[in-house]
Amino acid sequence: EVTMKWRADRYPSGWAMDVTCAGGEFPVKVVNVSTSGLRFSGDLQAGVDDPVRFRVLGQRIGAKLTRCDAKGGALQFDRPLTPAQLSTLRQFRSMSGVW
């Protein structure tokens, strides 16, 4: 019997935001997002498994860097996003002077 690992639905995004890690604060753009994590483009000065954080609707979201390459990486959230947080991150937003 083969069991498939469940994965939360991913949604495309264009949300621009700052992510804070030990190396400082860095602008990234969300490529896709689910309740459990996101993929981003941008340069985050952090290593795999490093803790990071960002804000959505004024609330601090904790996560860890799970993947990193020359184009960006992926974050896994410490706890699942609320429907309102997920809805916000599914939007397209630019940060003036960044994207």
N, C-alpha and C positions, 0 to 999 in steps of 0.2 A: 504494500500500500504506500503510495506516494503522497506526502502531505506538502502542499505548497505554502510557502511563507506568505502571510497576508501583508499587503503593503497598502498604505493609505492612498487614496486617489490624489494624483498630482494635477495642479492647475497652472497654466501659463501665467506669467506675471511680468511686469515691467517696473516694479516698485524700487525706487532708489532710496537708500538709507545709509546711515553710518553704523558700522559694527565696531564695538570696543573690545580689545583684547590686550594682553600684556604689552604688546608692542605699540599701543596707542589706539587712535580712532581712525577708521578707514572707510571711504565711501565704496559701496558695492551696489550692484543692481541684481535684484532677485530675478532668476530665469524661470523657475517654477517652484511651487510651494504645496505642501500638504499639511495636515494637522500635526505630523510628526517631525517635519524637517523641510529644508529648502536647498535649492541649488542656486549659486550666485556666480556672477562674473565680476571680476575685479581682483585687486591684489590685497590680500589680507596677510599681514605680517604675523602669522601664527603657525604652529605646528599641529599635526594631526593629534587629536584628543585634547588639545588646549581648550580651556573654557573661554567662551566669548559671550557678549550680551548686546542687545539692541532694544530699541523702544518701539512699541506699536500702541497707538491710542493712549500714549502717556504711561503705559505699563512696561516694566522692564521684563524682557524675555531672556532667560538663560539658555545656553546651548553649548555644544562642543563641536569643534571642527572635525568632521569625519573623513573628508577627502580634500586634497589640495593639488592643483596643477597650475600650469602657466596661465591658463585662462580664467581660473576661479576655483570653486570648490563646493563643498556641501556642509551643511550644519544639521545636527540632530538636536531638537529641542529637549530641554530638561523635562518638560511636561507638555502634553498636547495643547495646541492652540485652541482658544475658544472660537465659536462660529464668527463672532465679530472680528477677532484678530485675523482669522483666515480670510474673511471677506475683504478686509483692508489690504492685506498683502497680495490679494489677487488683482488689485487695481494697478493702473499705470501712473506713475508719478515720477517726474524728473526733479532733480535738485539743481537749482540754478548754478551754472558754471561747472557742473560735474558731468551731466549726460547731455 
